[in-house]
Amino acid sequence: MRGRWIDVWEPEDETFWREKGERIAKRNLAFSVLSEHIGFSIWSLWSVMVLFMGPQYGIDAAGKFFLIATATLVGALIRIPYTFAVARFGGRNWTVFSALLLLLPTGFAYAVMEPGTSYSTFVLVAALTGVGGGNFASSMTNINAFFPLRKKGWALGLNAGGGNIGVPVVQLVGLLVIGTAGALHPRIVLGVYLPLIVVAAVCSALFMDNLTPVKNDTGAVLEAVRARHTWIMAFLYVGTFGSFIGYSFAFGLVLQTQFGRTPLQAASLTFIGPLLGSLIRPYGGALADKHGGARITLATFAAMSAATCVVIYASVTASLAVFLVGFIALFALSGLGNGSTYKMIPAIFLAQGHRKGLSGEAAEAYGRRLSGASMGLIGAVGALGGLGINLAFRQSFQTVGTGTGAFLAFLAFYAACIAVTWAVYLRRPAAVPDTAAGAEEPEDRPGYAKV
């Protein structure tokens, strides 16, 4: 095991990065994406399984939304321990273990996925798939340590986007199975993923590395918990990633329930939104690197509000075509916002280091400590937004028979996100000095990143 540990890692040193670091970091990024991708597919498994659950299963729409919400909740909560596992066990070691752990929910789902299984059993198995959601937190924490600050927006966006794309991929697999074998054969989907999980674990073992300098810092965690920016960014991440994962899980079921689509018709549309949202996420990080994350995030929430208005109109008028346009736009915009909000985190804490009177490497070290410690908390709270979306849909369909009420609630939340982003990071740049609004870096303060 010691052969896969790297004892010296200095990504901010340009010579080290050019001669050695970049090659190693990119290799670890590639196989981190593979494992996280499979994790996202398993986490979102029940967004596909519910499409196979016809009347013979005896579960209504509200019950299906609850299954999805259960997986979302566990996936959100488990992100916190997964964040700290990287420093405790090593990024490579934990990636191998967390990948193999995916065999548990997939195998159990294979065993029980048939009519006659009790609803409580389905809830338990759906909860087990939440372990796939934890892979995101450990992967992002691990990759954050490999890359220098100037590359984090791109690297974290690519890592997250490659993982997020696991959602539309499992939905495409579900579409292929329904279109060829029919809606009575959900076990084929599960059979596809069992060997892929093993492949991801083996590749992680062979090609990834552990970083010795990465340590759990209890003091940094406590400071991150006390820092108001941790919770502000968690709130904004609910609006971006929470929207993405919540809509990804619910899209097919909304199409079936509100617009009367068959399993095949729903599956043929479900993957489009998550695919666009996943592919665009790295561009959100890249735009934030160039223009400032706060500006991109504000524009994203404004556009998401407009798209939500389109969806509300389509829901009221029962127009499927307009609904699809607005909903897919929401996916793409949430993906863009995912990249920009995550880019803001290390930049904010670097700026806070300068506010404390630190400079140079000391400020950069402070920023790395606090951003690494806060990412798990922010990711966990953000994922809870997916739970909120599915519970809102469940309540809306139970009370009025459509998703209109839920979309009105989402519109109000996006308005709140706009207000918070503007008030904290754009209206008063002094809150995060000099670069909060995306201004150019001061010449006398190199490495001072754009928020």
Disulfide bonds with the S-S distance in Angstrom:
none
